[in-house]
């Protein structure tokens, strides 16, 4: 299972660095489908894994090349700080089936939106 988790992290990191997506959009579905985790465990695991590597190393590369708006990043981080806390509380109130459905609907909406604007 350790190799699987490493592979999920590698894939999420690669896509995060390429497209600026949050790794959770990759990590959570992978943990649900392949890791067979409950939604709340997959979400918590994803948040725990993303604390340092995405924020520090990925942003540093963009900063070195002049492609990081520090002010915007800090304001977004403040929103993430509050939003992640509130989202974690909300997740504990959802049953696992409903949580999977809500997340799947979110992914479909985002995918269609990106497809239509490409």
N, C-alpha and C positions, 0 to 999 in steps of 0.2 A: 504494500500500500504506500510505502514511503516514496517509491519511484513514481507512482501515479500522482501523488501530491506534488512532487518536484516537476513533473511534466505539465501539470495544470498551471503551476506557477510560472514556468518558462513560457508557455503559450500566452498566458495573460499578460506577462511582462512585455513580451514581444509586441503583441497587439496594442498594449497601452503606449509603448514607445512609438509605434508607427502611427497610430491614429489618435492618440490622446484620450482614448476611452478609459473609463474606470475599469480596473481589472475585475471588479465584481460582476460585470456583465458577462464575463467569461467564467470566472471562478464559481459563482453560485450555481449556474446551470450544470457545470461539470461535477460539482460536489453532489448535487441532487441526483443526477443521472448515473454517473460512474461511481461516485463515492457512497451513494445510497444514504446520504445524510438527510435528516429532517430539515425543513426550510430554515427554522430559527438557528440551528447549529451551523448550517452552510453559510448563512448570513454573518453570524458572529465570527466564524472561522475566516471568512473573506475579509472582514474588517480588521481582524487581528493581523492577518498576513499583509495587508496593504499599508499599515502604519508607517513603516520606514522606507522600504525599497522604492515605491513609486514616487513618493514625495521627495525623497532626497536625491537619488541617483538620476532618475529620469528628468526631473526639473533642472538639475545641475547642468546636464548636457545642453538643454535648450537655453539656459541662462548664459552659458559660455559663448553661445553663438548669437546672443542678442535677441532671442525669441521667447522672452518671458516677461510678462507685465507683472512686476512684483506686487504693486498695489492691488490689482485685480485678483491676483492669486491669494493674497492675504484676506481680502473681503470674501472671496469664495470659500476659503478655508474656515472662516468664522461661520458662514452659513452651513457648511458641512458639519462643523462641530455641533451646532445646535440641532440640525436636521438628523444627524446620525443618532443622537441621543433620543429624539422624539420617535424616530423610525424604529429604534430598538424596543422602545416601550410598546409601540403599536404592534410590532411583530409578535410579541408575547401574547397579545390578545387574539390573534388569528389562529384558526386551526390549520394544521399542515396542508390539507387539501386546498383550502381557500388561499393560503399563502402562495402555493404553487400556481394557482390560477391567476391571481393578481399579477405575479411576476411574469408569467407567460403572456398575459395581455399587454403588459408594459413593453416587453420585447417585440411583440407584433406591431404595436403602434409605432415604436421607434424605428423598426425596420422598414415599415411602409413609408414613413415620413422621409427617411433617408433615401429610399428608392425613388420616391416621387420628386425629390429635389436634386437628384444626381444628374 
